[in-house]
């Protein structure tokens, strides 16, 4: 009986920790991007974070946490968040108010 309990717990742990690939979406924002990088490169995305009730524009963790980590930590639907972020990015012109990739505001 005890071995059944251990096997059940092991099976639940395997299910919980199984890697589930998430499509990157149809846009420039992907799960591995840092939240701060998304906000700097695509300032229009702050409205999406606020609409999802996320404090990301003011959160210190945005400097080192990725979109995928945020979704996993808070239990957010990553595919929906990515779709909304990418929709907001593609709704504006390609270079409107954006810093060039790899640049640091105020240093280039």
C-alpha positions, 0 to 999 in steps of 0.5 A: 500500500505504501509503495502505491502511494509513492508511485502515485506521488511520483506520477503526479510529480512527473506530470507536473514537471513535464515540459509542455512546449508553447508556440512562440506566437505570430509576432516578435514577442516570445516567451524567452524575452525579458519583460523589461526588454519587451517594454523598452522595445515595444512601449505599447505592450504596457497596456496589455500587461495592465489589462492582464492585471500584471504590475510588470511596468513597475516591478523590479523583477521585470529586469531579470524575469522572462515572459514565460517565467512570469506566466508560469509563476502566476499561472497565466495562460502564456499563449493568450498573453503572447497573442495579446502582446504580439497583437499590440505590437503589430497594431502600430507602425514598425518603428514608432517610438522603439529603441533599436534592438540591442541598444540601451536608451540614453547610451546610443 
